[in-house]
């Protein structure tokens, strides 16, 4: 068994059930992980464990941490720095920016300045230098892989009306920032370091951004589990639960699990009056009247033993009573009251 399956086994036992892993009653087709037998209703329950892998960007952040810790960085700088990555960021881009930082940051150790190192596109070289000296704090840009098109910029950096000094081919010229930068343009990664000699010793922390895919990943897991439980019910008709175990690292919001089960929250707008209607769950729900009805409830488990939450399926073939020992100690997600 995996660690997640062991967690689920212990959870079932704590509620008075005897779980059989890879149940022998299923002789053909895909089986749920457990058939659990208890002494109170429901007397039998199918249980399938689904582990959510980390978001792609979380994986990239983890690799970025390792690269930062392995890098030879200046030790006598004060301030704070953030390394911005996304799900597509290449390891080589991170190494290149750290190398640029190590080369140029020590030259500014006695200044209060913001240093911005950007890898515009992956696996591309060439450098553009841009300085902004007209604001409260000077900003210096080193941009690798930047073309002659509009440039990307990391979040929270740069006012569009600032005036830039560009150094190219040995000559300098000035131009407004909004004529150079596109705040919506993609970048591979960026390192933003704000140096301040009155600050603490500088460290670099990675930060990720991009599309959050928790809801679609949970929906895929629920649909897969429904097929396994349906096959188990060919041999023994019983309620089915899906035990969702999020990754060890990276937050998973219960509202994202609810969005997978019940549909994403949305609202209507009355165009003539401009009034907004009440929030309601959309039509992209996994739990519907014509599909995925073998799942009685999805249950979110915490690796640290924290209080779990269950998401009942109003369309289930075999609902589980909310007072069942199986659901003891769990919170019910609010949409169940709708």
N, C-alpha and C positions, 0 to 999 in steps of 0.2 A: 504494500500500500504506500501511496505517497503521503507526505506530511499532512496534506489537506484531507485525504481520506481517513487518516488516523484521527484527525481533529473531528471529523464528522462522526466516526465510530464512537469516540468518547462522548460526543454530544448526545447521540442516540441512547447510549447506555445510561447517561445521567438522567434521562427521562423515563427510565424503566423498560427500555426496549433491548431485545437481544438481536443485534444486527448480524446478518450473514453476508460476508463479502463475496462478490461474484456469485450470486445465488444459484444453487444447483437446479432449482425448479425450472429455470429458463434453459431450454435445451436447443433452441435455434434462434438465431438473430441476436441483435445487440441487446444487452441487459443493463438495467440500472446498476449502480455500484453495490447497493445494499437492498436486501429484503429484511425489514426489521419487524420482529414479533413482540407484542406487548400484552399486558393484562387489562388495559383499559382502552376505550375507543379512541382512535381506530386500533383494532387488534393487530392489524398488519398494515404496513406502509412501505411503498417503494421509495428509495432515496437515491438520488443521483447527485454527485458532487461535481461542481463546475468551478474551475479556477480561472480567474481573469488574469491574463498576463499584463505586465505593466504597459502603459502607453509607450508608443515608440519614442516619444520625446524623453520619457523617463529613462529609457535605456541609454539614449544619447547622453543625457545628463550624467548618468553613472560612469560612462566611459570618459566624459570630460573631467569628472572629479579625479579619476585615476591619472589622466594626462597632466592635470594641474599639479598633483602631488609629486609626479615624477619629474616635472620640469625644473630647470635651474633658474630661479627667479631672483631678482634683486631683493636683498633682505633689509635694506635701510630706507624703505619708503613708508610714508604714512598716508592714510586715507582709506578709501573703500573702492572695490572694483567688482563688476559683474560681467560674467561671460554669458552672452545670450546665444542660445542654440535652438534648433527646431528639429523635427523628426528626420530631416534630410541632411543635417549637418555632418560633414565628413570629419573623421579624426584628424586628417592632415590639415584641414582648415584651422582646427583648434591649435595644433602644434605651431602652425605658421604665425598665428596671431600672438601666441605666447612668446615666440622667438622675437617678433617685432617689438613687443612690450619690453622684453628683457634688454633689447638693444637701445631703445629710445627713452624709456621712462627714467633711467638714472640721470639723464641730462636735465631733467625738470624737477629733481628732488627738492630743490629749494623754492619752488614756485607753488602757488595755489592755482591749479590748472586742471582742466578735464582733458584727458587723452582718450581718443576714440580710434580703435583699430577695427577695420571692417574687412571681411572677406566677402566681396560682393557676389561672386559666382564661384562654385567649387572648381578646383583644379585649374584655376586661371591665375596668371601672374601679372606683372605690370603694376605700377604704383602711381597713385595720385595723392598729392598733398594739398590739404585745404586748411587754412587757419581762420579763426574768428576771434578778433581782438576787441570788438565793440560792445561786449556785454559785461555783466557783473563778474563773470569768470571767463577767462580765455578758453577756447576750445580748439584743440589740434586734432586733425583727422589724417590717418594713414589708411588708404583704401586700396586693397589688393584685388586684382581681377576686375577692376572697374572699367567699363567701356565709356564711350563718349555720350551715352544715353543718360537719362535721369538716374540719380543715385539713390540707393536705399539708405535708410537710417534706422538705428535701433530705437526702441521706445523710450520716451522721456528725455530725448536728446534734441537740442536745437530748436530755436524759434525761427519760423520761416522768414521773418523780416530782418534777420541779422545779415550783415554784409561780410562776405567771404573774401579772403585773399588767396588766390590760386597761384601756385608756383609750378610752371610747366616749361620745360625746355630752357631753363635758366632765366626765365622772365616771369614777372608777377602781374596780375591784374585783379580787379575787384568786381564782385557780382553779388546780387542778392541771393540768399540761400534758396528761396522758393524756385529760382530759375535753374537750380542745380539738383535739388533733392525732391524725391517723390516719397512721401511718408507711408505710402501703401506698397511700394516696390519691395519685392522679396530680397533678402540677403541670406547668405549661407550661415554666417555667424558674426558676432561682434563682441569686442572686449571694450568696456567703458570703465576707465579708471579716473576717479576724482582724487587728486593729490592735495593734501592739506597737512602741513607740518605740525599742526596742533591736534591732529586726529590720532587715532590708535594706529599701530603698525598695520600696514596694508595686507589684506588677504583677498583672494579671488573666489567668488562663489558663482557656480553655474545657475542659470535660470532658463527654463524652457517655455516655449509658447507654441501655439498651433491648435489644430482641431482636436477636440476632446471626443474620443470614440467610445466612452463607457457604455452609453445607451445601446448603440448597435451591437457591441460585443456581448452585452447581456442578452439582447434579443436573440442573437445567434445561439447563445448557450441554452436559452430556454427552449427554443425550437428543437435543438438537437436532443435535449433531455426529454421533451415530450414524446419524441419518437421512441426513445429507449423505454420510457414508462409504458407507453402504449403496447409495446411488444411484451413487456412483463405482464401486463394485464391479460394477455392471451392465456397465460398459465395460472394466474391468480389475480382476481379482481380486487384491487385495493387502491386507496388514495396514493397520490404521488407527490413528493416534495423535491424541490431542487435546492440544494445547499450551495449558495454562492460564496466563495472565499476570494475576496479581493487580493491583489498582490501585496507582498510585504512592504514594498516602497511605492509611494505614489498614492495620493488621496482618491477615494471613490465615494462620491456623494450619494446618499440614499435616494435623492431626488432623481439621479440618473438611472438608478435601478427601477424606480417607479416609472420613469419615462419609457423604459423598455417594456415594462409589464402593462402599463395602462395607456401609453401614448404620451407624446410630449405636450406640455402645457401650452395652451394657445388661448387667444381671445378674439372676439369679433369687434369690428369697428363700424359704427353707423356713419357713413360718409357725410350725409347732409348735416347732422348735428355734431359730428366729431366725437360722440360719446363711445366709450369702450364698454364692451360687454363683459360678463364675468369670466374668470379663468375656467377652462375646462380641458380635459384630456383629449388629444387629437385622435385621428382615425388610424394612426400607425401603431396601435397597441399590439402586443404579442398575445395577450389574453383577449380572445374574442369569442363570440357565440358560435362560430363555425370552425374554430381551429384552436389547437393547443389546450384542449379541455381535459387532458389526462393529468395535467399539473394542478394539484389542489392549492398549492402555495409555493412561492419562492421565499427562501429564508436566507438572510445575510448573516454569516458567521464572522466573528472577530477572532483573529489569531491570538490576541492577548486575553481572551475570555470575557471581553466586554459584552454588554447587553445587546443581543441580536435584535433583528427586526424582521417581521414577516409581511409578505405581500400576498394576500389571499386572491384567488382567482374566482371571481363572481360567476364564471361560466363553467366551473369545474364539474365533471361528471360525478365526482365523489367529494363534496366539500368536507372540510375538517372543522368541527365545532370550535369556536374560539376559546372554550373552557377546557379543551382537551389537554391532558398532561404533555402531549407532544409540543404544544405551543406555550407551555409554562415558562414564564420569565421573559417572554419576548414582547416587544412593542409591535403593535399593528400600525402599518403605515396609514396615515390619515385618509387617503383616497378610498379605503375600504368602507368608510362610512357614507360614501356618495350614493 
